[in-house]
């Protein structure tokens, strides 16, 4: 499931943040030279960025595939519906909801040109 994958990447990022805080505390204890501790910190951040980028790319591909599959399902379902059920759709040009047999764009334009629209 997608939620599981997103949950896992969240946990991974949270754990990297925790590791970074551990490194900062170790740095303040002066166990290793500051430059070495900074190198470990940068390496952890690099690994996190790499995994996040790969994850985002993989999930974007899956989301696009799902979008295409679901659009096909929806359009197939809409194509099977009878026009008598009331298949009004938002018209692309004027933004009016129009029944297939009516031209609301023309009606909408005429209404906007009427005197009551001019104030």
C-alpha distance (Angstrom), angle and dihedral (degrees) to the residues before:
residue distance angle dihedral
X1 . . .
X2 3.76 . .
X3 3.78 92.4 .
X4 3.80 90.2 58.0
X5 3.80 91.9 52.4
X6 3.81 92.7 47.9
X7 3.79 89.7 46.7
X8 3.79 91.9 52.2
X9 3.79 93.6 50.1
X10 3.81 88.6 49.2
X11 3.81 90.5 53.0
X12 3.80 91.2 46.8
X13 3.82 91.5 52.7
X14 3.80 91.9 45.7
X15 3.80 90.8 51.7
X16 3.81 92.0 48.6
X17 3.81 88.2 53.1
X18 3.79 89.1 52.0
X19 3.81 91.3 49.7
X20 3.80 90.3 50.4
X21 3.81 90.1 53.4
X22 3.83 89.6 50.0
X23 3.79 89.5 52.5
X24 3.79 90.6 50.2
X25 3.79 91.0 51.8
X26 3.81 90.9 47.7
X27 3.79 88.9 49.3
X28 3.79 90.6 55.4
X29 3.83 88.6 50.8
X30 3.83 88.0 57.1
X31 3.81 93.6 -133.7
X32 3.82 92.9 143.6
X33 3.81 131.1 17.7
X34 3.82 114.5 -78.7
X35 3.80 92.6 -118.1
X36 3.79 91.6 54.6
X37 3.81 92.2 48.8
X38 3.81 89.8 48.9
X39 3.83 89.4 51.8
X40 3.82 90.1 54.1
X41 3.80 90.3 48.9
X42 3.80 92.3 50.0
X43 3.82 91.0 47.7
X44 3.82 91.5 52.8
X45 3.80 91.0 49.3
X46 3.81 90.0 48.2
X47 3.81 91.7 52.4
X48 3.81 90.8 47.9
X49 3.82 92.2 49.8
X50 3.81 91.6 48.0
X51 3.81 93.5 50.3
X52 3.81 93.4 43.5
X53 3.82 91.1 50.7
X54 3.80 92.5 48.9
X55 3.79 91.1 45.3
X56 3.80 92.8 49.3
X57 3.80 91.4 48.8
X58 3.81 93.1 48.8
X59 3.80 92.6 46.2
X60 3.82 92.0 47.3
X61 3.80 88.8 54.9
X62 3.80 91.5 49.1
X63 3.81 92.2 46.4
X64 3.84 91.2 50.9
X65 3.80 90.6 48.4
X66 3.81 89.7 50.0
X67 3.80 91.2 47.4
X68 3.80 91.7 53.2
X69 3.81 93.5 44.8
X70 3.82 92.7 47.9
X71 3.81 93.3 45.5
X72 3.81 88.9 53.5
X73 3.80 90.4 49.8
X74 3.81 91.7 48.7
X75 3.79 95.2 47.4
X76 3.81 91.2 45.9
X77 3.79 89.0 51.5
X78 3.79 92.4 46.6
X79 3.82 90.2 48.6
X80 3.82 90.7 55.4
X81 3.79 93.2 51.8
X82 3.76 117.5 100.3
X83 3.83 115.7 -115.5
X84 3.81 88.1 -130.2
X85 3.82 90.1 68.1
X86 3.77 88.7 70.6
X87 3.75 111.3 -97.7
X88 3.78 98.6 -172.7
X89 3.76 113.6 168.1
X90 3.77 135.9 -170.9
X91 3.77 106.6 -100.1
X92 3.80 112.1 -127.3
X93 3.79 98.1 -142.2
X94 3.79 104.4 47.8
X95 3.80 102.9 14.5
X96 3.82 94.1 -122.9
X97 3.77 123.2 137.4
X98 3.77 103.8 -116.6
X99 3.75 136.0 -175.5
X100 3.80 109.3 -131.3
X101 3.82 91.6 -112.3
X102 3.83 95.8 51.7
X103 3.77 131.3 70.1
X104 3.78 104.3 -142.2
X105 3.78 92.8 166.8
X106 3.80 89.8 69.7
X107 3.80 91.3 43.1
X108 3.79 91.0 47.0
X109 3.81 92.0 50.4
X110 3.82 91.6 47.5
X111 3.79 91.0 50.1
X112 3.81 91.5 51.9
X113 3.79 90.2 52.3
X114 3.82 93.5 51.9
X115 3.82 117.7 105.6
X116 3.81 93.6 -108.2
X117 3.83 90.3 64.4
X118 3.81 92.5 53.4
X119 3.79 110.1 81.1
